[in-house]
Amino acid sequence: MITSVNNDRVKQVVSYIEKSKARREDDVFVIEGMKMLREAPVLQVREVYVTERFLDGASEDDKEILWRYGAEPVSDEVMKKMAATQTPQGVLAVVRQYHYTEEEVIEGYNEADKEAAPLILVLENIQDPGNLGTMLRSGEGAGVTGIILSKGSADIYNPKVIRSTMGSIFRMPFIYVDDIPGMLDKLHKSGISTYAAHLKGKKNYDEFDYTKPTAFLIGNEGNGLTKETADAAGEYILIPMKGSVESMNAATSSAILTFEASRQRRS
């Protein structure tokens, strides 16, 4: 059992939690909890840690999974040091990062509906990890087939993002790109219509046909889309709001648009 918070492996896990550079260099990220471990593809899991307290109350099925991974027992103090949460669940794993190609994201693939047209989220400078994680989670629920992020967006492997995805990180293809307007040009050439959520939109979001290949553009929480990116979109679309509300939360906007596409595709 690892009982010292100064253990080298413990320090390494802490660096993965705290530093995106460490995660990039070792090509890993950290997940917490038995639910996330169950959802993780077996070949992606590099190492697992568990507390005796968790093992004492674990089901035989959970113990079998932990045994299969060769989970390393650690003290409660060590787990608290390694975990990103205030009240650790008692299970933590280091997982290998995913690497998708541009083609995989643009072409799209929906496991639930293999014939569905691509449905893509293009996210520019999304900063809040909770928002980004929620977008992955709600996007999966709406049938989003891929996500394109600007280099100025939050690190998708930030522990707060990972928690918010609730497992969608394992199933949602994504790429980071340097040039969002250039990527929009590629989408247009691939036959994908692009729609920018924008206050200058003249038509409401539910007036368009999203059964065809579609990409929605969502901008920064405070500033929205940059002018260059918004101007490169095929259409501006508006989410109408009542009262004195001037803008919509980025994750909420994403959910509204993608679930409208989902509704149309079910009809």
C-alpha positions in Angstrom: 0.0 0.0 0.0 1.2 3.5 -0.8 0.9 5.6 2.4 3.3 8.5 1.7 2.1 11.6 -0.1 5.7 12.1 -1.1 5.8 8.9 -3.1 6.9 9.5 -6.7 3.9 7.9 -8.3 1.6 10.1 -6.1 3.5 13.2 -7.1 3.2 12.2 -10.8 -0.6 11.8 -10.5 -0.9 15.2 -8.8 1.0 16.8 -11.7 -1.5 15.3 -14.1 -4.3 16.8 -12.1 -2.7 20.2 -11.8 -0.8 20.8 -15.0 -2.0 20.4 -18.6 1.7 20.3 -19.7 2.3 17.2 -17.6 -0.8 15.6 -19.1 0.3 16.4 -22.7 3.9 15.2 -22.1 2.8 11.8 -20.8 -0.3 11.6 -23.0 -2.7 10.8 -20.1 -5.5 12.2 -18.0 -7.1 11.3 -14.7 -10.6 10.0 -14.0 -12.2 9.4 -10.6 -14.9 7.0 -9.4 -16.0 3.5 -10.2 -18.6 4.7 -12.7 -16.0 6.4 -14.9 -13.6 3.4 -14.6 -16.4 1.1 -15.7 -17.0 3.2 -18.8 -13.3 3.6 -19.7 -12.2 1.3 -22.6 -9.9 -1.3 -21.0 -6.9 -0.6 -23.3 -7.0 3.1 -22.4 -6.5 2.5 -18.7 -2.8 2.8 -17.6 -3.0 2.5 -13.8 -5.6 2.4 -11.1 -5.5 3.4 -7.4 -8.0 2.4 -4.7 -8.4 3.0 -0.9 -9.0 0.1 1.5 -12.1 2.0 2.7 -13.6 1.6 -0.7 -12.6 -2.0 -1.0 -14.2 -2.8 2.3 -17.6 -1.7 1.0 -17.2 -2.7 -2.7 -19.3 -5.2 -4.5 -17.7 -8.4 -5.8 -18.2 -7.1 -9.3 -16.3 -3.9 -8.5 -13.5 -5.9 -6.8 -13.2 -8.1 -9.8 -12.7 -5.0 -12.1 -10.2 -3.5 -9.7 -8.3 -6.8 -9.4 -8.2 -7.1 -13.2 -6.5 -3.7 -13.5 -4.1 -4.6 -10.7 -5.3 -1.6 -8.7 -2.7 -0.2 -6.3 -4.0 0.2 -2.7 -3.4 3.7 -1.2 -4.2 5.3 2.1 -7.1 7.8 2.5 -4.6 10.6 2.9 -2.8 9.7 -0.3 -6.1 9.5 -2.3 -7.1 12.9 -1.0 -3.8 14.2 -2.1 -4.1 12.7 -5.6 -7.8 13.5 -6.2 -9.1 16.7 -7.7 -12.3 16.5 -5.6 -12.8 17.6 -2.0 -14.4 14.2 -1.1 -12.7 11.5 -3.2 -14.7 8.5 -4.2 -11.9 6.1 -3.4 -11.0 5.1 -6.9 -8.8 6.9 -9.3 -7.2 6.0 -12.7 -4.7 7.3 -15.1 -6.0 6.9 -18.6 -4.3 7.4 -22.0 -5.5 10.3 -24.1 -7.4 10.0 -27.3 -6.2 11.2 -30.7 -8.7 11.7 -33.5 -8.1 12.7 -37.1 -9.7 15.7 -38.8 -11.5 13.2 -41.1 -13.0 11.3 -38.2 -14.5 14.5 -36.8 -15.8 16.0 -40.1 -17.2 12.8 -41.5 -19.0 12.0 -38.2 -20.4 8.7 -36.9 -23.4 8.2 -34.6 -23.3 4.8 -33.0 -27.1 5.0 -32.3 -27.9 6.0 -35.9 -25.2 5.0 -38.4 -27.0 6.6 -41.3 -27.3 10.0 -39.6 -25.7 13.0 -41.2 -22.7 14.6 -39.4 -23.7 16.9 -36.5 -20.7 19.0 -35.4 -20.1 21.5 -32.7 -17.5 24.2 -33.4 -16.4 25.8 -30.2 -14.4 29.0 -30.2 -12.5 30.0 -27.1 -14.7 28.2 -24.6 -13.0 28.9 -21.3 -15.1 27.4 -18.6 -14.3 23.7 -18.0 -17.8 23.0 -16.7 -19.3 24.4 -19.8 -17.0 22.4 -22.0 -17.7 19.2 -20.2 -21.5 19.8 -20.3 -21.3 20.4 -24.0 -19.7 17.0 -24.6 -22.3 15.3 -22.4 -25.4 17.1 -23.8 -23.8 16.8 -27.3 -23.6 13.0 -27.0 -27.2 12.9 -25.9 -28.3 15.0 -28.9 -26.4 12.9 -31.4 -23.4 15.2 -32.0 -20.9 13.2 -34.0 -17.8 15.4 -33.4 -16.4 18.5 -31.8 -13.9 21.1 -33.2 -12.3 23.4 -30.7 -10.1 26.4 -31.1 -6.6 26.3 -29.6 -7.9 29.1 -27.2 -10.4 26.8 -25.6 -10.0 25.0 -22.2 -8.1 21.8 -22.1 -10.6 19.0 -22.6 -8.6 16.8 -20.2 -8.9 19.3 -17.3 -10.3 17.3 -14.4 -13.3 19.6 -14.2 -14.1 19.0 -17.8 -13.7 15.2 -17.3 -16.1 15.2 -14.4 -18.7 17.2 -16.3 -18.6 14.9 -19.3 -19.9 12.0 -17.1 -18.2 9.5 -19.4 -18.8 11.2 -22.8 -15.1 11.9 -23.0 -14.7 8.3 -23.9 -17.0 8.5 -26.9 -17.0 11.9 -28.4 -14.4 12.5 -31.2 -12.8 16.0 -31.1 -9.9 18.0 -32.5 -8.2 21.3 -31.7 -7.4 23.6 -34.6 -5.4 26.8 -35.1 -7.7 28.3 -37.7 -11.4 28.1 -37.1 -12.4 30.1 -40.2 -10.2 27.9 -42.3 -11.8 24.8 -40.8 -15.3 26.3 -41.7 -14.1 26.5 -45.3 -13.3 22.8 -45.1 -16.7 22.0 -43.7 -18.4 23.9 -46.5 -16.4 22.0 -49.1 -17.5 18.7 -47.4 -21.1 19.7 -47.8 -21.7 20.7 -44.2 -23.8 23.7 -43.5 -22.6 26.0 -40.7 -24.7 28.1 -38.4 -23.4 30.7 -36.0 -25.3 31.4 -32.8 -25.3 35.2 -32.9 -27.4 38.1 -31.6 -27.4 39.6 -35.1 -29.3 36.6 -36.5 -32.4 37.6 -38.5 -34.0 34.2 -38.3 -34.7 32.0 -35.2 -32.8 28.8 -34.9 -35.9 26.6 -35.4 -36.5 28.0 -38.9 -33.7 26.0 -40.5 -33.3 22.4 -41.7 -30.7 20.5 -39.7 -31.5 17.0 -41.0 -28.6 17.6 -43.5 -25.0 17.7 -42.5 -24.8 20.5 -39.9 -22.3 22.3 -37.7 -23.2 24.8 -35.0 -20.8 27.5 -33.9 -20.7 28.6 -30.3 -18.4 31.3 -29.0 -16.7 32.5 -25.9 -18.9 32.8 -22.7 -18.3 36.5 -22.4 -17.5 37.7 -25.9 -19.2 35.3 -28.2 -17.7 34.4 -31.6 -15.0 36.5 -33.1 -16.1 38.6 -36.1 -13.8 36.6 -38.4 -15.3 33.3 -37.4 -18.9 34.6 -37.4 -18.5 36.1 -40.8 -17.1 32.8 -42.1 -20.3 30.9 -41.1 -23.0 30.1 -43.6 -25.8 31.6 -41.5 -26.4 33.6 -38.4 -29.1 32.0 -36.2 -30.9 33.6 -33.2 -32.1 32.0 -30.0 -35.0 34.3 -29.1 -35.3 35.4 -25.5 -37.8 37.2 -23.4 -37.4 39.6 -20.5 -34.2 41.5 -20.1 -31.8 38.6 -20.9 -29.2 39.6 -23.4 -27.2 36.5 -23.8 -27.4 32.7 -23.2 -25.0 30.5 -21.4 -22.7 28.8 -24.0 -23.5 25.2 -22.8 -27.3 26.1 -22.8 -27.1 27.5 -26.3 -25.3 24.4 -27.4 -27.9 22.1 -25.9 -30.8 24.1 -27.4 -29.4 24.0 -30.9 -28.2 20.4 -31.0 -31.5 19.0 -29.5 -33.4 20.9 -32.1 -31.4 19.1 -34.7 -32.1 15.9 -32.8 -35.8 16.6 -32.8 -35.8 17.3 -36.5 -33.9 14.1 -37.3 -36.4 12.0 -35.3 -39.4 13.4 -37.3 
